Amino acid sequence: MAEELSFPTGLGTSTPETISLLGQDLAADLMGKVGFGELAFWLVAGRRPSSSEVRLFEAVLVALADHGFTPTAIAARLTYLSAPDSLQGALAAGLLGGGSRFLGVTEDCGRFLAETLVAAGTERDYDVIALEAVKKAREQKKFIPGLGHPVHKELDPRTPVLIAIAEEEGLRGPHLRLFEAIGRVHPQVLGKTLPLNGAGVCGAALADLGLPTDLLRGFALLARAAGLLGQLAEERRRPIANQIYLTVDRNAVYEPRED
């Protein structure tokens, strides 16, 4: 007797008459009643977030949506220039550029803070934990994710806002508190003061929401997808990609290898 195949899922399914998602009737229970941010959280966490969690989560998404002509935005625009028939390709090109320098900091910081808290064991003096973590990173010649910003040299304007929202909603947990402590103690180790950047605070906030640290980059990409779509919409209205291409092409210097 042939073995019956089974592919279990707790997310969604459909019949000729209904669509079910997260144990709810999509049309009757969710559409018009659940916001997209709330749904995204629910899909990943497997639980419906509270209104406080939704507010902080959506603040994170807004903070990460767009930052102007970053490499991800330029990649999306240039791809759209090359293949205007492939909007999905342009979006994908921008998303594929999300890594350790852009967008990936959110996950890197959340993971760093989570691992640091685990290593600290029962210690809960965040300044003590932070000081040890900064010293260890300095000894290993590693950067601390979320510390410093190429543009906001003194203060990332997103940082105090996100921390304030977390505090207002009772969600300022150990990851955010540790990250704040890193902001306080690192000058005595590094000899200079660097700002806590918004991407790092986003990672700390998402970790405090109980979301898996190895999926945090996905939320950064979710937010940036909206920003990239906006970039492509603007490219249609006021195109600049061809100018970028021609500027690089006309200023290219050919230097043959001599080996």
CYANA upper distance limits for C-alpha pairs under 8 A (distance plus 0.5 A):
 10 GLY  CA     22 LEU  CA      6.88
 10 GLY  CA     23 GLY  CA      8.07
 11 LEU  CA     21 LEU  CA      6.06
 11 LEU  CA     22 LEU  CA      5.42
 11 LEU  CA     23 GLY  CA      8.01
 11 LEU  CA     43 LEU  CA      7.61
 12 GLY  CA     19 ILE  CA      7.92
 12 GLY  CA     20 SER  CA      5.79
 12 GLY  CA     21 LEU  CA      4.66
 12 GLY  CA     22 LEU  CA      6.57
 12 GLY  CA     23 GLY  CA      8.11
 13 THR  CA     19 ILE  CA      6.54
 13 THR  CA     20 SER  CA      5.82
 13 THR  CA     21 LEU  CA      7.18
 14 SER  CA     18 THR  CA      6.16
 14 SER  CA     19 ILE  CA      4.77
 14 SER  CA     20 SER  CA      6.39
 15 THR  CA     19 ILE  CA      6.90
 18 THR  CA     25 ASP  CA      7.73
 18 THR  CA     26 LEU  CA      8.38
 18 THR  CA     27 ALA  CA      8.43
 19 ILE  CA     25 ASP  CA      6.66
 19 ILE  CA     26 LEU  CA      6.11
 19 ILE  CA     27 ALA  CA      7.66
 20 SER  CA     24 GLN  CA      6.04
 20 SER  CA     25 ASP  CA      5.27
 20 SER  CA     26 LEU  CA      5.90
 21 LEU  CA     25 ASP  CA      6.88
 21 LEU  CA     26 LEU  CA      6.26
 22 LEU  CA     43 LEU  CA      7.80
 22 LEU  CA     46 GLY  CA      8.37
 24 GLN  CA     29 ASP  CA      6.50
 24 GLN  CA     30 LEU  CA      7.62
 25 ASP  CA     29 ASP  CA      5.71
 25 ASP  CA     30 LEU  CA      7.34
 26 LEU  CA     30 LEU  CA      5.53
 26 LEU  CA     31 MET  CA      6.65
 27 ALA  CA     31 MET  CA      5.88
 29 ASP  CA     33 LYS  CA      7.37
 30 LEU  CA     34 VAL  CA      5.71
 34 VAL  CA     38 GLU  CA      6.93
 34 VAL  CA     39 LEU  CA      7.04
 35 GLY  CA     39 LEU  CA      6.73
 36 PHE  CA     40 ALA  CA      6.59
 37 GLY  CA     41 PHE  CA      6.78
 37 GLY  CA     54 VAL  CA      7.36
 37 GLY  CA     57 PHE  CA      7.74
 37 GLY  CA     58 GLU  CA      6.37
 38 GLU  CA     42 TRP  CA      6.64
 38 GLU  CA     48 ARG  CA      7.92
 38 GLU  CA     49 PRO  CA      7.15
 38 GLU  CA     54 VAL  CA      6.21
 39 LEU  CA     43 LEU  CA      6.53
 39 LEU  CA     48 ARG  CA      8.42
 40 ALA  CA     44 VAL  CA      7.03
 41 PHE  CA     45 ALA  CA      6.38
 41 PHE  CA     46 GLY  CA      8.43
 41 PHE  CA     47 ARG  CA      8.43
 41 PHE  CA     48 ARG  CA      7.93
 41 PHE  CA     49 PRO  CA      7.40
 41 PHE  CA     54 VAL  CA      8.38
 41 PHE  CA     57 PHE  CA      8.29
 42 TRP  CA     46 GLY  CA      5.78
 42 TRP  CA     47 ARG  CA      5.66
 42 TRP  CA     48 ARG  CA      5.45
 42 TRP  CA     49 PRO  CA      6.97
 43 LEU  CA     47 ARG  CA      8.14
 44 VAL  CA    211 LEU  CA      8.12
 45 ALA  CA    210 GLY  CA      8.35
 45 ALA  CA    211 LEU  CA      6.71
 45 ALA  CA    212 PRO  CA      8.48
 49 PRO  CA     53 GLU  CA      6.19
 49 PRO  CA     54 VAL  CA      6.68
 50 SER  CA     54 VAL  CA      6.73
 51 SER  CA     55 ARG  CA      6.74
 52 SER  CA     56 LEU  CA      7.00
 52 SER  CA    169 GLU  CA      5.81
 52 SER  CA    170 GLY  CA      8.39
 52 SER  CA    171 LEU  CA      8.43
 53 GLU  CA     57 PHE  CA      6.43
 53 GLU  CA    169 GLU  CA      8.09
 53 GLU  CA    171 LEU  CA      8.11
 53 GLU  CA    209 LEU  CA      7.44
 54 VAL  CA     58 GLU  CA      6.41
 55 ARG  CA     59 ALA  CA      6.64
 55 ARG  CA    165 ILE  CA      8.44
 56 LEU  CA     60 VAL  CA      6.86
 56 LEU  CA    162 LEU  CA      7.87
 56 LEU  CA    165 ILE  CA      6.85
 56 LEU  CA    166 ALA  CA      6.76
 56 LEU  CA    169 GLU  CA      8.26
 56 LEU  CA    205 ALA  CA      8.18
 57 PHE  CA     61 LEU  CA      7.00
 57 PHE  CA    205 ALA  CA      8.42
 57 PHE  CA    206 LEU  CA      7.52
 58 GLU  CA     62 VAL  CA      6.68
 59 ALA  CA     63 ALA  CA      6.62
 59 ALA  CA    162 LEU  CA      7.54
 60 VAL  CA     64 LEU  CA      6.88
 60 VAL  CA    162 LEU  CA      7.92
 60 VAL  CA    202 CYS  CA      6.08
 60 VAL  CA    205 ALA  CA      8.32
 60 VAL  CA    206 LEU  CA      8.40
 61 LEU  CA     65 ALA  CA      6.61
 61 LEU  CA    219 PHE  CA      7.78
 61 LEU  CA    220 ALA  CA      7.52
 61 LEU  CA    222 LEU  CA      8.15
 61 LEU  CA    223 ALA  CA      5.40
 62 VAL  CA    223 ALA  CA      7.32
 63 ALA  CA    158 ARG  CA      7.21
 63 ALA  CA    198 GLY  CA      7.79
 63 ALA  CA    199 ALA  CA      8.45
 63 ALA  CA    202 CYS  CA      8.38
 64 LEU  CA    103 LEU  CA      8.26
 64 LEU  CA    199 ALA  CA      7.57
 64 LEU  CA    220 ALA  CA      6.67
 64 LEU  CA    223 ALA  CA      6.22
 64 LEU  CA    224 ARG  CA      6.74
 65 ALA  CA    220 ALA  CA      8.28
 65 ALA  CA    223 ALA  CA      5.10
 65 ALA  CA    224 ARG  CA      4.91
 65 ALA  CA    225 ALA  CA      7.81
 65 ALA  CA    226 ALA  CA      6.71
 65 ALA  CA    227 GLY  CA      5.31
 66 ASP  CA    224 ARG  CA      6.64
 66 ASP  CA    226 ALA  CA      8.49
 66 ASP  CA    227 GLY  CA      5.25
 66 ASP  CA    228 LEU  CA      7.85
 68 GLY  CA     73 ALA  CA      7.72
 69 PHE  CA     73 ALA  CA      6.05
 69 PHE  CA     74 ILE  CA      6.53
 70 THR  CA     74 ILE  CA      6.77
 71 PRO  CA     75 ALA  CA      6.41
 71 PRO  CA     94 GLY  CA      8.26
 71 PRO  CA     97 GLY  CA      7.67
 72 THR  CA     76 ALA  CA      6.78
 72 THR  CA     93 ALA  CA      7.95
 72 THR  CA     94 GLY  CA      4.80
 72 THR  CA     95 LEU  CA      7.13
 72 THR  CA     96 LEU  CA      8.30
 72 THR  CA     97 GLY  CA      5.82
 72 THR  CA     98 GLY  CA      7.40
 72 THR  CA    102 PHE  CA      8.48
 72 THR  CA    228 LEU  CA      8.40
 73 ALA  CA     77 ARG  CA      6.73
 73 ALA  CA     94 GLY  CA      6.38
 73 ALA  CA    228 LEU  CA      6.57
 73 ALA  CA    231 GLN  CA      7.03
 74 ILE  CA     78 LEU  CA      6.54
 74 ILE  CA     94 GLY  CA      8.07
 74 ILE  CA    241 ALA  CA      8.04
 75 ALA  CA     79 THR  CA      6.55
 75 ALA  CA     90 ALA  CA      7.99
 75 ALA  CA     93 ALA  CA      6.49
 75 ALA  CA     94 GLY  CA      5.87
 75 ALA  CA     97 GLY  CA      8.24
 76 ALA  CA     80 TYR  CA      6.67
 76 ALA  CA     90 ALA  CA      5.01
 76 ALA  CA     91 LEU  CA      6.27
 76 ALA  CA     92 ALA  CA      8.03
 76 ALA  CA     93 ALA  CA      5.93
 76 ALA  CA     94 GLY  CA      5.09
 76 ALA  CA    228 LEU  CA      7.48
 76 ALA  CA    231 GLN  CA      8.38
 76 ALA  CA    232 LEU  CA      7.69
 77 ARG  CA     81 LEU  CA      6.71
 77 ARG  CA     90 ALA  CA      7.24
 77 ARG  CA    231 GLN  CA      7.68
 77 ARG  CA    232 LEU  CA      6.65
 77 ARG  CA    235 GLU  CA      7.14
 77 ARG  CA    241 ALA  CA      6.22
 78 LEU  CA     82 SER  CA      6.79
 78 LEU  CA     90 ALA  CA      8.26
 78 LEU  CA    241 ALA  CA      5.81
 78 LEU  CA    242 ASN  CA      8.00
 78 LEU  CA    245 TYR  CA      8.00
 79 THR  CA     83 ALA  CA      6.45
 79 THR  CA     84 PRO  CA      8.25
 79 THR  CA     89 GLY  CA      7.56
 79 THR  CA     90 ALA  CA      5.49
 79 THR  CA     93 ALA  CA      7.37
 80 TYR  CA     84 PRO  CA      5.24
 80 TYR  CA     85 ASP  CA      8.27
 80 TYR  CA     86 SER  CA      7.39
 80 TYR  CA     87 LEU  CA      7.09
 80 TYR  CA     89 GLY  CA      8.05
 80 TYR  CA     90 ALA  CA      5.61
 80 TYR  CA    232 LEU  CA      7.99
 81 LEU  CA    241 ALA  CA      6.73
 81 LEU  CA    242 ASN  CA      7.31
 83 ALA  CA     87 LEU  CA      8.34
 83 ALA  CA     89 GLY  CA      8.30
 83 ALA  CA     90 ALA  CA      8.27
 86 SER  CA     90 ALA  CA      7.01
 87 LEU  CA     91 LEU  CA      6.77
 88 GLN  CA     92 ALA  CA      6.49
 89 GLY  CA     93 ALA  CA      6.51
 90 ALA  CA     94 GLY  CA      6.96
 91 LEU  CA     95 LEU  CA      6.80
 91 LEU  CA    225 ALA  CA      7.44
 91 LEU  CA    228 LEU  CA      6.87
 91 LEU  CA    229 LEU  CA      7.43
 92 ALA  CA     96 LEU  CA      6.46
 93 ALA  CA     97 GLY  CA      7.22
 94 GLY  CA     98 GLY  CA      7.86
 94 GLY  CA    228 LEU  CA      7.40
 95 LEU  CA    221 LEU  CA      6.83
 95 LEU  CA    224 ARG  CA      7.91
 95 LEU  CA    225 ALA  CA      7.47
 97 GLY  CA    102 PHE  CA      7.97
 98 GLY  CA    102 PHE  CA      5.87
 98 GLY  CA    103 LEU  CA      5.66
 98 GLY  CA    104 GLY  CA      6.51
 98 GLY  CA    221 LEU  CA      7.64
 99 GLY  CA    103 LEU  CA      6.42
 99 GLY  CA    104 GLY  CA      5.01
 99 GLY  CA    105 VAL  CA      8.11
100 SER  CA    104 GLY  CA      5.07
100 SER  CA    105 VAL  CA      6.28
100 SER  CA    108 ASP  CA      8.10
101 ARG  CA    105 VAL  CA      7.14
103 LEU  CA    199 ALA  CA      7.54
103 LEU  CA    217 ARG  CA      7.31
103 LEU  CA    220 ALA  CA      6.37
103 LEU  CA    221 LEU  CA      7.66
104 GLY  CA    108 ASP  CA      6.69
104 GLY  CA    217 ARG  CA      6.09
104 GLY  CA    220 ALA  CA      8.03
105 VAL  CA    109 CYS  CA      6.27
105 VAL  CA    145 PRO  CA      6.52
105 VAL  CA    146 GLY  CA      6.71
105 VAL  CA    199 ALA  CA      6.47
105 VAL  CA    200 GLY  CA      6.58
105 VAL  CA    203 GLY  CA      8.12
105 VAL  CA    217 ARG  CA      8.42
106 THR  CA    110 GLY  CA      6.79
106 THR  CA    146 GLY  CA      7.97
106 THR  CA    199 ALA  CA      5.39
106 THR  CA    200 GLY  CA      5.59
106 THR  CA    201 VAL  CA      8.03
106 THR  CA    202 CYS  CA      6.47
106 THR  CA    203 GLY  CA      4.78
106 THR  CA    204 ALA  CA      8.31
106 THR  CA    216 LEU  CA      7.01
106 THR  CA    217 ARG  CA      6.69
106 THR  CA    220 ALA  CA      7.42
107 GLU  CA    111 ARG  CA      6.48
107 GLU  CA    203 GLY  CA      6.17
107 GLU  CA    213 THR  CA      6.78
107 GLU  CA    214 ASP  CA      7.29
107 GLU  CA    215 LEU  CA      7.73
107 GLU  CA    216 LEU  CA      5.19
107 GLU  CA    217 ARG  CA      5.44
108 ASP  CA    112 PHE  CA      6.53
108 ASP  CA    145 PRO  CA      6.45
108 ASP  CA    200 GLY  CA      8.44
108 ASP  CA    203 GLY  CA      8.10
109 CYS  CA    113 LEU  CA      6.61
109 CYS  CA    144 ILE  CA      8.12
109 CYS  CA    145 PRO  CA      5.26
109 CYS  CA    146 GLY  CA      6.23
109 CYS  CA    200 GLY  CA      5.78
109 CYS  CA    201 VAL  CA      8.46
109 CYS  CA    203 GLY  CA      6.17
109 CYS  CA    204 ALA  CA      7.28
110 GLY  CA    114 ALA  CA      6.65
110 GLY  CA    175 HIS  CA      7.93
110 GLY  CA    200 GLY  CA      7.67
110 GLY  CA    203 GLY  CA      4.92
110 GLY  CA    204 ALA  CA      5.50
110 GLY  CA    206 LEU  CA      7.95
110 GLY  CA    207 ALA  CA      6.32
110 GLY  CA    213 THR  CA      6.46
110 GLY  CA    216 LEU  CA      7.99
111 ARG  CA    115 GLU  CA      6.58
111 ARG  CA    213 THR  CA      5.93
111 ARG  CA    214 ASP  CA      7.67
112 PHE  CA    116 THR  CA      6.56
112 PHE  CA    144 ILE  CA      8.48
112 PHE  CA    145 PRO  CA      7.75
113 LEU  CA    117 LEU  CA      6.66
113 LEU  CA    175 HIS  CA      6.35
113 LEU  CA    178 LEU  CA      7.59
113 LEU  CA    179 PHE  CA      7.67
113 LEU  CA    204 ALA  CA      7.70
114 ALA  CA    118 VAL  CA      6.82
114 ALA  CA    175 HIS  CA      7.27
114 ALA  CA    207 ALA  CA      8.07
114 ALA  CA    213 THR  CA      8.29
115 GLU  CA    119 ALA  CA      6.66
116 THR  CA    120 ALA  CA      6.66
116 THR  CA    129 ILE  CA      8.17
116 THR  CA    133 ALA  CA      7.47
117 LEU  CA    121 GLY  CA      7.27
117 LEU  CA    129 ILE  CA      8.24
117 LEU  CA    175 HIS  CA      8.34
120 ALA  CA    124 ARG  CA      8.32
120 ALA  CA    129 ILE  CA      7.01
123 GLU  CA    129 ILE  CA      7.81
124 ARG  CA    129 ILE  CA      7.98
125 ASP  CA    129 ILE  CA      6.89
126 TYR  CA    130 ALA  CA      6.38
126 TYR  CA    177 ARG  CA      7.34
126 TYR  CA    178 LEU  CA      5.80
126 TYR  CA    181 ALA  CA      6.40
127 ASP  CA    131 LEU  CA      6.47
127 ASP  CA    178 LEU  CA      7.86
127 ASP  CA    181 ALA  CA      5.61
127 ASP  CA    182 ILE  CA      7.63
127 ASP  CA    184 ARG  CA      8.19
127 ASP  CA    185 VAL  CA      7.25
128 VAL  CA    132 GLU  CA      6.85
129 ILE  CA    133 ALA  CA      6.70
129 ILE  CA    178 LEU  CA      8.05
130 ALA  CA    134 VAL  CA      6.62
130 ALA  CA    178 LEU  CA      6.85
130 ALA  CA    179 PHE  CA      8.19
130 ALA  CA    181 ALA  CA      6.34
130 ALA  CA    182 ILE  CA      5.51
130 ALA  CA    185 VAL  CA      7.41
130 ALA  CA    186 HIS  CA      8.44
131 LEU  CA    135 LYS  CA      6.65
131 LEU  CA    182 ILE  CA      7.45
131 LEU  CA    185 VAL  CA      6.40
131 LEU  CA    186 HIS  CA      7.34
131 LEU  CA    189 VAL  CA      8.37
132 GLU  CA    136 LYS  CA      6.59
133 ALA  CA    137 ALA  CA      6.66
134 VAL  CA    138 ARG  CA      6.62
134 VAL  CA    144 ILE  CA      7.86
134 VAL  CA    182 ILE  CA      7.78
134 VAL  CA    186 HIS  CA      6.75
134 VAL  CA    189 VAL  CA      7.50
135 LYS  CA    139 GLU  CA      6.69
135 LYS  CA    189 VAL  CA      6.96
136 LYS  CA    140 GLN  CA      6.71
137 ALA  CA    141 LYS  CA      6.44
137 ALA  CA    142 LYS  CA      5.51
137 ALA  CA    143 PHE  CA      7.06
137 ALA  CA    144 ILE  CA      7.31
138 ARG  CA    142 LYS  CA      6.60
138 ARG  CA    143 PHE  CA      8.11
138 ARG  CA    189 VAL  CA      8.34
138 ARG  CA    190 LEU  CA      8.12
143 PHE  CA    147 LEU  CA      8.36
145 PRO  CA    200 GLY  CA      7.13
146 GLY  CA    196 LEU  CA      6.38
146 GLY  CA    197 ASN  CA      5.82
146 GLY  CA    198 GLY  CA      7.99
146 GLY  CA    199 ALA  CA      6.88
146 GLY  CA    200 GLY  CA      4.48
146 GLY  CA    201 VAL  CA      7.66
147 LEU  CA    183 GLY  CA      8.25
147 LEU  CA    194 LEU  CA      6.66
147 LEU  CA    195 PRO  CA      6.49
147 LEU  CA    196 LEU  CA      5.42
147 LEU  CA    197 ASN  CA      6.50
147 LEU  CA    200 GLY  CA      7.84
148 GLY  CA    152 HIS  CA      8.41
148 GLY  CA    153 LYS  CA      7.49
148 GLY  CA    194 LEU  CA      5.37
148 GLY  CA    195 PRO  CA      5.48
148 GLY  CA    196 LEU  CA      6.49
148 GLY  CA    197 ASN  CA      6.49
149 HIS  CA    153 LYS  CA      6.45
149 HIS  CA    156 ASP  CA      8.07
149 HIS  CA    194 LEU  CA      8.29
149 HIS  CA    195 PRO  CA      7.34
149 HIS  CA    196 LEU  CA      8.31
149 HIS  CA    197 ASN  CA      6.43
152 HIS  CA    156 ASP  CA      5.74
152 HIS  CA    195 PRO  CA      8.07
152 HIS  CA    197 ASN  CA      8.45
153 LYS  CA    194 LEU  CA      7.48
153 LYS  CA    195 PRO  CA      7.07
154 GLU  CA    194 LEU  CA      7.20
154 GLU  CA    195 PRO  CA      6.05
155 LEU  CA    159 THR  CA      8.20
155 LEU  CA    195 PRO  CA      5.83
155 LEU  CA    196 LEU  CA      7.81
155 LEU  CA    197 ASN  CA      8.15
156 ASP  CA    160 PRO  CA      8.49
156 ASP  CA    195 PRO  CA      7.09
156 ASP  CA    196 LEU  CA      7.36
156 ASP  CA    197 ASN  CA      5.94
156 ASP  CA    198 GLY  CA      6.60
157 PRO  CA    161 VAL  CA      7.69
157 PRO  CA    198 GLY  CA      8.12
158 ARG  CA    162 LEU  CA      6.70
158 ARG  CA    197 ASN  CA      8.20
158 ARG  CA    198 GLY  CA      5.75
159 THR  CA    163 ILE  CA      6.79
159 THR  CA    196 LEU  CA      7.32
159 THR  CA    197 ASN  CA      6.92
159 THR  CA    198 GLY  CA      5.58
159 THR  CA    201 VAL  CA      6.72
160 PRO  CA    164 ALA  CA      6.46
161 VAL  CA    165 ILE  CA      6.71
162 LEU  CA    166 ALA  CA      6.70
162 LEU  CA    201 VAL  CA      7.74
162 LEU  CA    202 CYS  CA      8.10
162 LEU  CA    205 ALA  CA      8.42
163 ILE  CA    167 GLU  CA      6.67
163 ILE  CA    172 ARG  CA      7.53
163 ILE  CA    176 LEU  CA      8.06
163 ILE  CA    201 VAL  CA      8.22
164 ALA  CA    168 GLU  CA      6.58
165 ILE  CA    169 GLU  CA      6.64
166 ALA  CA    170 GLY  CA      6.58
166 ALA  CA    171 LEU  CA      5.21
166 ALA  CA    172 ARG  CA      5.33
166 ALA  CA    205 ALA  CA      7.95
167 GLU  CA    171 LEU  CA      6.41
167 GLU  CA    172 ARG  CA      5.58
171 LEU  CA    208 ASP  CA      7.43
171 LEU  CA    209 LEU  CA      7.83
172 ARG  CA    176 LEU  CA      6.52
172 ARG  CA    177 ARG  CA      7.34
172 ARG  CA    205 ALA  CA      8.02
172 ARG  CA    208 ASP  CA      7.68
173 GLY  CA    177 ARG  CA      6.66
173 GLY  CA    205 ALA  CA      8.37
173 GLY  CA    208 ASP  CA      5.87
174 PRO  CA    178 LEU  CA      6.40
174 PRO  CA    208 ASP  CA      7.33
175 HIS  CA    179 PHE  CA      6.66
175 HIS  CA    204 ALA  CA      5.56
175 HIS  CA    205 ALA  CA      7.58
175 HIS  CA    207 ALA  CA      7.09
175 HIS  CA    208 ASP  CA      6.39
176 LEU  CA    180 GLU  CA      6.60
176 LEU  CA    201 VAL  CA      7.40
176 LEU  CA    204 ALA  CA      5.54
176 LEU  CA    205 ALA  CA      6.60
176 LEU  CA    208 ASP  CA      7.60
177 ARG  CA    181 ALA  CA      6.70
178 LEU  CA    182 ILE  CA      6.76
179 PHE  CA    183 GLY  CA      6.94
179 PHE  CA    196 LEU  CA      8.36
179 PHE  CA    201 VAL  CA      7.93
179 PHE  CA    204 ALA  CA      7.59
180 GLU  CA    184 ARG  CA      7.02
180 GLU  CA    196 LEU  CA      8.29
181 ALA  CA    185 VAL  CA      6.72
182 ILE  CA    186 HIS  CA      6.16
183 GLY  CA    194 LEU  CA      8.00
183 GLY  CA    195 PRO  CA      7.47
183 GLY  CA    196 LEU  CA      6.72
185 VAL  CA    189 VAL  CA      7.87
186 HIS  CA    190 LEU  CA      6.40
186 HIS  CA    191 GLY  CA      8.31
186 HIS  CA    192 LYS  CA      8.29
186 HIS  CA    193 THR  CA      7.64
187 PRO  CA    191 GLY  CA      5.45
187 PRO  CA    192 LYS  CA      5.36
187 PRO  CA    193 THR  CA      5.52
187 PRO  CA    194 LEU  CA      8.17
188 GLN  CA    192 LYS  CA      8.10
196 LEU  CA    200 GLY  CA      7.33
196 LEU  CA    201 VAL  CA      7.56
197 ASN  CA    201 VAL  CA      6.97
198 GLY  CA    202 CYS  CA      6.56
199 ALA  CA    203 GLY  CA      6.88
200 GLY  CA    204 ALA  CA      6.83
201 VAL  CA    205 ALA  CA      6.55
202 CYS  CA    206 LEU  CA      6.58
203 GLY  CA    207 ALA  CA      6.63
203 GLY  CA    216 LEU  CA      7.29
204 ALA  CA    208 ASP  CA      6.70
205 ALA  CA    209 LEU  CA      6.83
206 LEU  CA    210 GLY  CA      7.28
206 LEU  CA    211 LEU  CA      6.45
206 LEU  CA    216 LEU  CA      7.67
207 ALA  CA    211 LEU  CA      5.98
207 ALA  CA    212 PRO  CA      7.47
207 ALA  CA    213 THR  CA      6.74
211 LEU  CA    215 LEU  CA      8.07
211 LEU  CA    216 LEU  CA      7.86
212 PRO  CA    216 LEU  CA      7.20
215 LEU  CA    219 PHE  CA      7.73
216 LEU  CA    220 ALA  CA      7.24
217 ARG  CA    221 LEU  CA      6.73
218 GLY  CA    222 LEU  CA      6.56
219 PHE  CA    223 ALA  CA      6.73
220 ALA  CA    224 ARG  CA      6.63
221 LEU  CA    225 ALA  CA      6.46
222 LEU  CA    226 ALA  CA      7.66
223 ALA  CA    227 GLY  CA      7.37
224 ARG  CA    228 LEU  CA      6.49
225 ALA  CA    229 LEU  CA      6.68
226 ALA  CA    230 GLY  CA      6.85
227 GLY  CA    231 GLN  CA      6.75
228 LEU  CA    232 LEU  CA      6.68
229 LEU  CA    233 ALA  CA      6.63
230 GLY  CA    234 GLU  CA      6.70
231 GLN  CA    235 GLU  CA      6.60
232 LEU  CA    236 ARG  CA      6.82
233 ALA  CA    237 ARG  CA      7.04
234 GLU  CA    238 ARG  CA      6.21
234 GLU  CA    239 PRO  CA      7.63
235 GLU  CA    239 PRO  CA      4.82
235 GLU  CA    240 ILE  CA      7.08
235 GLU  CA    241 ALA  CA      7.91
240 ILE  CA    244 ILE  CA      6.90
241 ALA  CA    245 TYR  CA      6.71
242 ASN  CA    246 LEU  CA      6.56
243 GLN  CA    247 THR  CA      6.42
244 ILE  CA    248 VAL  CA      6.88
245 TYR  CA    249 ASP  CA      6.57
246 LEU  CA    250 ARG  CA      6.27
247 THR  CA    251 ASN  CA      6.70
248 VAL  CA    252 ALA  CA      6.49
